[in-house]
Amino acid sequence: MHHVMIHPATYDTVRSSIDRAFDLFPRDLKDKKVLIKPNVLRASDAAEGIVTHPAVLAAVVDKVETFAPASIIVGDNPGLFSYGANEAAFEQAGLMAAARGYYRNIGLGAVSRPFNPEFMETVNVSRAIIDADIVISLPKFKTHGLTVMTGAIKNSYGILPGAQKARLHKIAGSPQRFHDLVVEVFRLRVPDLFIVDAVVGMEGNGPASPDLREIGLVLAADNAVAMDAVMAVMMGLDPGRLRFLKNAADAGLGGWKMTDIRIDGTLEKLNDFKLPPLGGEAIHDNAAVQEMLESKTRLTPRADPDGCTGCGSCVEQCPAQALSMAQDLPRVDMARCVTCFCCQEICPEKAMALI
């Protein structure tokens, strides 16, 4: 039977909820490489409720420190509107300070992993994710116009650096197939612990809706399917209607039925919680959003000849081996390029751009 914690919290008192989460779901962190992944959708202020709140991140980092791990990394690969701007997204929300010096730009290094060929033969995953002994995922309690809700499973979409996320959006082609895609990405590296910021949640047409909801809770679990099922019930959804949850359960990743989930705390439906369309039409049928996705997949890396020193860092770090030096400037083979933005982020002179 799966186990999900529901614990009262404010951002001032969140440490007690984090302590409870680690008591209920103990992990051996001593001498382990720990990666903490908040939900950093894009550059925004913490008060907008778009990203995991810095108070939650700081409390988790402080708690993890007490276990004397070998290393701690805090990082994420932001979404569509902040590709190539990891530091800016963390700084603006106050997450850089909350990371206590452990922030790393995990978009700078990636490794290729086999993927479902119905979408792509391979994808690039941030190396820090793959190298970690323990991954702690910190989702935000939010709705999502394409998957209806975003929680433990969807937060793993950020393990993919750069615009390959947009490329996969495009390849999926429909809300139903995007549900399938999200589960395929999640399976690449299933996190070990999930702690959800539900102190202030988001309703309406998320994941960047102005409709915030005071909920006053922190949730935790060691199984993402059970966690998302509980979140769905709180939102007034039938978990069995969410394709990504059914797919994850069918893949043996957990169970969504409430009869198979033990609750530590009180599970209550949020009254009059505003949901996006259940089919994902809010994003899929939005021409402006689709054009934005398309534009991201057309980006080409180019070096500014006036700024580039020919150091070769971008060539060495390119996970797809799509860059080579020609006449002291990096050149791209677009047949290999996966638009992961690693070259832009690694460039010490900030001379590489994607246009």
N, C-alpha and C positions, 0 to 999 in steps of 0.2 A: 504493500500500500504506500502511495506517495504521501508526502507530508508538506504542508504549506503553512507558513507563519503569517499571521495578520496582527500587527502590533501598533498601538496608538503612538503617534509621534508628532512633534513640531520640529522645525529646523533648529530650534534651540536645544531640544531634548533628544535629538535623534541618536545620540551615542548609546542610550539604553536599548534602543531597538536593534542597533548593530550588535551590541553585546549579546542580546537574546538570540539573534540569528546565528552567531558563531557557536553559541551554546547548543542550539538545536541541531545545527549542521556542522559539526566539528570537522576541521580539515588539518592535516599534518602539514604545516607551513614551514617548520624549522628547516633551515638550509635549503629551501626550495626557491626556485625562480617563479615569482608571482607576478602575473599581469592583471591589472585592474582596468576594465573597459567601461567607462561611462557611455551614455548616449549623448553624443555631441553632433546633433544633426547639422547645425550651421552656426556661424557667428551670431550671437544674440546675447541679450542681458539675462541674467538669472531670473529676474522677475517676470520675464516673458513665458516661463514654464516650458520652454522648448527642449531644454537639455536637462540632464541629471543635475540637481541642485548641488552647488559646491559644498554645502554643509554635509550632505550625504557622502560625497566623495571623501571629504576630509576625515569624517568619522571612520570610514572604512580603512583609509590609509593608516590612521593612527592605531586602529585595532590590529591591522596586519603587522605593523611594526613590532608589536608586543610579542609576536611569535618568532622573532629573530630569523626571518627568511634570508636566503642567500642574496636575493635581489628583489627589488620592486620596480615595476614599470607601470606607469599610468599613461594610457594613450587610446586614441580612436582615429578612424579615418572619416572625417565629416562627409556629409552628403552633397547633393547636387549643387547647392549654392555656395559651398565653401571648399570645393576641390582645390587642392594645392595651398590651402590656407589653414593648416592644422593649428599652428601657434596662435594665430589671430582668433580662431574660434575658442580656444581654451582661455586666452587672455580676457576676452570681452566678457565671458560668463563668470569669471572669477575662479575657473577650474584650474588655472595654472598655479595660483597660490594654494588652492586646496590640495594639489598634488604633492605638496611638501617637498618639492625638489626632485620628485621621481618622474616628472613628465618626460616622455620621449616621443619624438615624431616617428610613429611606427609606420608612416608612409614611406620612409626612406629606404627600407629594405624589404624585399618580398621574395617569396619562393613559389615556384610553379607547382600546382597540385592537379592531379587528374580530376576531371569533373564529369558531370552528366553530359554526354555528347549531344543530347537533344538541345542543349543550350550552347555549350562550348566544350571543346575537347579538354582544355585545361583552363584554370584561372590562377591568378597570382594572389597569394595570401600574405599578409604582413608577417615577416619572419619572426617578429617578437611574439606573435600569437602561437606560432608553431613551436618555438623554442621553450615556451613557458611550461613549467611543471603544473602550475595551478592557474586557471583563468577564472577571475571573478567578474561577472557581468552585472552592470548596474543600469538596468533599463529605467525608463520613465513611464509612468502610467498615462498612456495617451491613446487617442483614436488615430486612425490612419485611413485616408481616402481610398487606398488601394487594397489593403488587407483588413479593413474595418477597425482593427486594433493593432497596436504595436507594443510588444512586451519582451519577454525573455527570448523567444525564437527570433523575432525580427531584429533585435539588437545586434545579433551576430552578423547582419549584413555589412556592418562596419569593419569586419575583418578584411574586406577587400579594399585595397587602396585605389584611389583615383577614379577615373571615368569609366573603368570597366563595369562599375555599378550601373551607369547609364546605358552602357552597351547591352548589359544583360536585361535591363528594363525593356529595351527596344526589342531584343530577341524574344523575350517572353511573349509579347504581342497581345496579351489579354490579361485581365485581372485573375482569371482562373490559373493561367500558366504562371503568373507571378507568384501566386500562393505556392505552387510546386517548386519554383525557383528558390524561394526563401528557405524552404526546408532543405534543399540540396546544399545551400551555402552553410546553413547551420550544422549540417552533418560533417563538414570539413574539420571542425574542431569544436566539439561540444564543451561548453564551459562547465566548471566544477561546482559553482555556486552562483545563485542569482539573488540579488537584493534590489527590490524595486522602490524607486522614489514615488510614493503615492501620497506624500504630504500635500502637495498641490498637484492635481492631475489636469488633464486636458480632455475636453469633450468637443463635440462638433466635428468639423471637417479637418482633423489633424493630418499630419503631425506638426503643423505650425499654425494652429488655430488660435485666435485671440480669446476663445472661450475657455477660461480656466475654471477649475472646480476645486474648492477646498475639501479635501478628503481626510487628511490628518492621520495617514497610516504609512507604515513601511511594511512591505511584504518580503518574504524570503522563502526559498526552496532550493533543493538540490536537483530538481527535475523541471525542465522548461515547459513541458507540455502541461503538467499539473499546474504550474504557476500561471500560464496563460489561460487555462481553463477557469481558474478562480477569478482572474481579472475579467474574463468574459462575463461570468455570472454577475460580478459586481456592476458591470456596465449594462446589464439587462439582456445579454446575448445568450443564445443557446450555443454552447461550445461545439456541439455536433454539427452546427451549420457552417462553421469556419473551416474552409477547405484545408488551410495549412495545418490546423490542429489534427484533422482527420488523417492527413498525409503523414504527419509526424508519428501519430499513434500506429498507423499501419506499418511504418518503418521500424517499429520497435523502440521508439525514443521516449515512450512514456504513455500515460493514459489520461484522457480528458474527462472521464465520467466521475461525477461527484461521489458516487458510491465507492470509488477507489482512492479517494483523497481524504486524508485526515487533516483537519484544520486546527491549528494552534491559535486560538483567538476567536473572533466572531466574524462570520461571513454574512454580510448584508448587501442587498441590492441597493445601489444608489438611485434615489428617486429622480425620475424625469431626466435621466442622463441622456444627453443629446448625442446621437450616432450619425456617422456618415452613411451614404447609401450602402446597402449590404453587398452589392455586386462589384464595388470598386469603380463605378462609373465616374465618381467625382474627380479622379485623376485620369483614368484611361480615356475618357471622352473629352478631356479638356485640351483644346488645340494648343493653347499657350504652353502648357506643361509638356506636351508631346514634342513641340518644336524645341523647347529647352533641352529635353533629353537628346533629340537628334543633333542639336548643335554641339553638345558635349562629345558625341561620338565622332564628330568631324574634326576635332582638334588635332593639330600637328605640332610636334616639338620643333622649335627653331631657336638657334643660338644667336644672340646679338653679337656680331663680330667686333663691335667696339668694347663690349664688356667681357667677352669670353677670353680667358687666358690660355685655353687649350690644355688645362690640367688633366683632363680625361676622367674626372670623377664620375661624370654622368655615364660614360661608356662602361666603366668598371661596375657601377651599381645597377645598370639596367637589367631587371630580372628577365626580360624577354630577349636580351642580346640583340636589340633592334638598333642600337647606336654604334657608330664607328667614326674614327677620326679621318677627315679628309681636308688637306690643306690647313691643318691646325684648328679645324672647327668640327664639332660633332654633326654628323649627318644621320638621318633616320631612315630606316627601311620600314615603310608603313605596312608592309605585308606582315611584319612581325610585331609592330607596336601594339600594345594593349592599352595605351593611354592611361597608364597608372599614375602619372605625375611624379614618379620618383626622380626623374631627371631635373625637373623644376625645383623640387624640394632639396635635392642634394647639392645643387650648384652653389659653391661658396661665394661666387660673385653675383648671384641672382641674375645671371645673363641668359638663362634658359627660360623660354616662355612657350605656352601652348596657344596657338592662334588658329 
